């Protein structure tokens, strides 16, 4: 987990409606926290989306009502947790409307993946792009390699999040294999 203000967060964790989980410190279950209840109880405590929930050591496991991707939060004092469903970007492609933009990906050789227009003005999407660890990509006008947008090396790219790129910003690369 990484520190974000007063909260530690693990982002874009896939959880099914049948999964149960706890928060723990330093890789040790002795310090695990959950809602009140008997340790090892088969029924997990439901955490509602984006609702802060009090936690206690040695309690029940947590669960969510709907499967999906979540960001999991625990405050610095380990007294409250919350889950926030992240989901997909709320955009739809416009049928038969190709865009003038493309992703240029090194996977393993450089190849162009055309982007499509969306219902959100000036937002273009490329889906099903497979990128490999230690490889790079750029965004560029489809017909013009000399104009390219990037942001340099990053440690990770968050699923369904925007990244800020600038013209001639350098190849975007990371250290994990990822499928958009």
MOHURA-V861019 format. One record per residue. N is the residue number from 1. RES is the residue in one small letter. OMEGA is omega as a letter, one per 20 degrees, with the letter a starting at -180 (* if undefined). Layout:
n: (N N)
res: (RES RES)
omega: (OMEGA OMEGA)
This chain:
n: (1 2 3 4 5 6 7 8 9 10 11 12 13 14 15 16 17 18 19 20 21 22 23 24 25 26 27 28 29 30 31 32 33 34 35 36 37 38 39 40 41 42 43 44 45 46 47 48 49 50 51 52 53 54 55 56 57 58 59 60 61 62 63 64 65 66 67 68 69 70 71 72 73 74 75 76 77 78 79 80 81 82 83 84 85 86 87 88 89 90 91 92 93 94 95 96 97 98 99 100 101 102 103 104 105 106 107 108 109 110 111 112 113 114 115 116 117 118 119 120 121 122 123 124 125 126 127 128 129 130 131 132 133 134 135 136 137 138 139 140 141 142 143 144 145 146 147 148 149 150 151 152 153 154 155 156 157 158 159 160 161 162 163 164 165 166 167 168 169 170 171 172 173 174 175 176 177 178 179 180)
res: (x x x x x x x x x x x x x x x x x x x x x x x x x x x x x x x x x x x x x x x x x x x x x x x x x x x x x x x x x x x x x x x x x x x x x x x x x x x x x x x x x x x x x x x x x x x x x x x x x x x x x x x x x x x x x x x x x x x x x x x x x x x x x x x x x x x x x x x x x x x x x x x x x x x x x x x x x x x x x x x x x x x x x x x x x x x x x x x x x x x x)
omega: (r a r a a a r a r a r r r a r a r r r a r r r a r r a r r a a r r r r r a r r r a a r r a r r a r r r a r r a r r a a r r r r a a r r r a r a a r a a a a r r r r r r r a r a r a r r r r a r r r r r a r r r a r a i r a r a r a r r r r r r a r r a a r a r r r a a r r r a r r r a r a a a a a r a a r r r a r a r r a r r r r r a r r a a a r a r r r a a r a r r *)
